[in-house]
Amino acid sequence: MILVTGASGHVGGELVRRLAAEQRPVRALLRSASDASSLPDGVEPAEGDLNRPESLGKALTRVDGVFLLGGFADMPGVLAAARKAEVGHVVALSSRSVIGGRPDNAVAAMHLDTEAAVRASEVPWTILRPSGFMSNTFEWLPQLRAGDVVRAPFANVPIAAIDPHDIAAVAATVLNRPEHFGLSHELSGPAALRPADRLAALADALHRPLRFQAQPDDEARGEMLSTIPARYVEAFFRFFADGEFDDTPVRTTVTEITGRPARTFRDWVEAHIDVFRCG
Ligand SMILES: NC(=O)c1ccc[n+]([C@@H]2O[C@H](COP(=O)([O-])OP(=O)(O)OC[C@H]3O[C@@H](n4cnc5c(N)ncnc54)[C@H](OP(=O)(O)O)[C@@H]3O)[C@@H](O)[C@H]2O)c1
């Protein structure tokens, strides 16, 4: 049995669907059992809160592998619960911002702390260190509903963004495979794109005359502070305005591990075209 955390999210959702399609026994961790109706047939729901390791006992029962999101209140406690349940393998989702990442940067620190807890856990582990996600582009949906102009921060910063589908494909491949125990895999998409490049791909796919406007840093900071804690906003500005994190390198790891190339941004758009068409 594989337990997938973040099962209603971008990566976990893709992984649950993939494992179910491969007819592998899969259990989805949900904060509320009322969300179970959206799970594919055959997927077992389990309730639990990753901020409360003591709530995870039932979900971890008879589990061979766990796909684990990071950044929760007590990651050593979550890993201790996995060890107590004799979980055979943890595949932890980190970020490649840890590579050269500074512990005084709140986002890098969140992932560095998660990785440290995983490595210290004595549960066999594999760490996935992806680039930024293509699914972050969903943030533009309100602007796309309102008109043809998209304003976004960090206009000059290219990112080799990855499709969550590919992170899930890598996770499904490495789960319970001993040759991946103790390895950290850096993952990226196939090309480094600026926000305007992503918008051009959307415009082309949607046949819409979309226009990009670079958002000034002050405006972006104010907007981000309305939804994201200040220490994380500061971390993102250090990453992308001050250049602390280079998310441009293109890696071939997805191909090497899954046997097929990483999906392009255009592939990601096509896979979610209905969302962009209907808003
Ligand atoms: N976005 C990026 O560019 C990027 C890059 C590198 C790494 N990452 C990391 O990737 C992770 C996953 O990203 P994603 O886009 O797949 O996530 P997402 O779509 O935002 O979904 C988050 C998932 O976590 C679940 N969750 C939240 N709090 C929880 C809790 N206390 N207990 C149990 N489950 C909880 C949510 O469940 P509910 O439905 O109950 O809310 C949801 O299923 C993030 O945590 C982030 O740190 C992201």
The ligand as an SDF file (V2000), in Angstrom:
LIG
                    3D

 48 52  0  0  0  0  0  0  0  0999 V2000
    4.8100   25.4490   -6.4150 N   0  0  0  0  0  0  0  0  0  0  0  0
    6.0980   25.3180   -6.6660 C   0  0  0  0  0  0  0  0  0  0  0  0
    6.6550   25.9290   -7.5900 O   0  0  0  0  0  0  0  0  0  0  0  0
    6.9230   24.3800   -5.8100 C   0  0  0  0  0  0  0  0  0  0  0  0
    8.2680   24.1830   -6.1200 C   0  0  0  0  0  0  0  0  0  0  0  0
    9.0190   23.2890   -5.3640 C   0  0  0  0  0  0  0  0  0  0  0  0
    8.4290   22.6240   -4.2920 C   0  0  0  0  0  0  0  0  0  0  0  0
    7.1130   22.8530   -4.0150 N   0  0  0  0  0  0  0  0  0  0  0  0
    6.4920   22.1140   -2.8900 C   0  0  0  0  0  0  0  0  0  0  0  0
    5.5580   21.2110   -3.4260 O   0  0  0  0  0  0  0  0  0  0  0  0
    4.5590   20.9650   -2.4600 C   0  0  0  0  0  0  0  0  0  0  0  0
    3.2850   20.4410   -3.1230 C   0  0  0  0  0  0  0  0  0  0  0  0
    2.8600   21.3370   -4.0700 O   0  0  0  0  0  0  0  0  0  0  0  0
    1.4300   21.1680   -4.7710 P   0  0  0  0  0  0  0  0  0  0  0  0
    1.3580   22.2680   -5.7840 O   0  0  0  0  0  0  0  0  0  0  0  0
    1.1970   19.7660   -5.1680 O   0  0  0  0  0  0  0  0  0  0  0  0
    0.4880   21.5080   -3.5290 O   0  0  0  0  0  0  0  0  0  0  0  0
   -0.9660   22.0750   -3.5280 P   0  0  0  0  0  0  0  0  0  0  0  0
   -1.6410   21.8500   -4.8370 O   0  0  0  0  0  0  0  0  0  0  0  0
   -0.9050   23.4620   -2.9560 O   0  0  0  0  0  0  0  0  0  0  0  0
   -1.6540   21.1230   -2.4640 O   0  0  0  0  0  0  0  0  0  0  0  0
   -1.2580   21.0660   -1.1350 C   0  0  0  0  0  0  0  0  0  0  0  0
   -1.7810   19.7600   -0.5770 C   0  0  0  0  0  0  0  0  0  0  0  0
   -1.3560   19.6310    0.7790 O   0  0  0  0  0  0  0  0  0  0  0  0
   -2.4970   19.2970    1.5640 C   0  0  0  0  0  0  0  0  0  0  0  0
   -2.3170   19.8160    2.9190 N   0  0  0  0  0  0  0  0  0  0  0  0
   -2.1410   21.1140    3.2830 C   0  0  0  0  0  0  0  0  0  0  0  0
   -2.0190   21.1880    4.6160 N   0  0  0  0  0  0  0  0  0  0  0  0
   -2.1280   19.9160    5.0940 C   0  0  0  0  0  0  0  0  0  0  0  0
   -2.0980   19.3430    6.3850 C   0  0  0  0  0  0  0  0  0  0  0  0
   -1.9130   20.0990    7.4840 N   0  0  0  0  0  0  0  0  0  0  0  0
   -2.2320   18.0030    6.4990 N   0  0  0  0  0  0  0  0  0  0  0  0
   -2.4130   17.2170    5.4110 C   0  0  0  0  0  0  0  0  0  0  0  0
   -2.4520   17.7070    4.1560 N   0  0  0  0  0  0  0  0  0  0  0  0
   -2.3110   19.0390    4.0040 C   0  0  0  0  0  0  0  0  0  0  0  0
   -3.6640   19.9660    0.8520 C   0  0  0  0  0  0  0  0  0  0  0  0
   -4.8470   19.3800    1.2650 O   0  0  0  0  0  0  0  0  0  0  0  0
   -6.2220   20.2050    1.4220 P   0  0  0  0  0  0  0  0  0  0  0  0
   -7.0130   19.8790    0.1770 O   0  0  0  0  0  0  0  0  0  0  0  0
   -6.8370   19.6540    2.6440 O   0  0  0  0  0  0  0  0  0  0  0  0
   -5.8770   21.6640    1.5400 O   0  0  0  0  0  0  0  0  0  0  0  0
   -3.2980   19.6700   -0.5950 C   0  0  0  0  0  0  0  0  0  0  0  0
   -3.6590   18.3630   -0.9550 O   0  0  0  0  0  0  0  0  0  0  0  0
    4.3950   22.2700   -1.7120 C   0  0  0  0  0  0  0  0  0  0  0  0
    4.2220   21.9290   -0.3660 O   0  0  0  0  0  0  0  0  0  0  0  0
    5.7160   23.0150   -1.9350 C   0  0  0  0  0  0  0  0  0  0  0  0
    6.4400   23.1530   -0.7530 O   0  0  0  0  0  0  0  0  0  0  0  0
    6.3520   23.7020   -4.7300 C   0  0  0  0  0  0  0  0  0  0  0  0
  1  2  1  0
  2  3  2  0
  2  4  1  0
  4  5  1  0
  4 48  2  0
  5  6  2  0
  6  7  1  0
  7  8  2  0
  8  9  1  0
  8 48  1  0
  9 10  1  0
  9 46  1  0
 10 11  1  0
 11 12  1  0
 11 44  1  0
 12 13  1  0
 13 14  1  0
 14 15  2  0
 14 16  1  0
 14 17  1  0
 17 18  1  0
 18 19  2  0
 18 20  1  0
 18 21  1  0
 21 22  1  0
 22 23  1  0
 23 24  1  0
 23 42  1  0
 24 25  1  0
 25 26  1  0
 25 36  1  0
 26 27  1  0
 26 35  1  0
 27 28  2  0
 28 29  1  0
 29 30  1  0
 29 35  2  0
 30 31  1  0
 30 32  2  0
 32 33  1  0
 33 34  2  0
 34 35  1  0
 36 37  1  0
 36 42  1  0
 37 38  1  0
 38 39  2  0
 38 40  1  0
 38 41  1  0
 42 43  1  0
 44 45  1  0
 44 46  1  0
 46 47  1  0
M  CHG  2   8   1  16  -1
M  END
$$$$
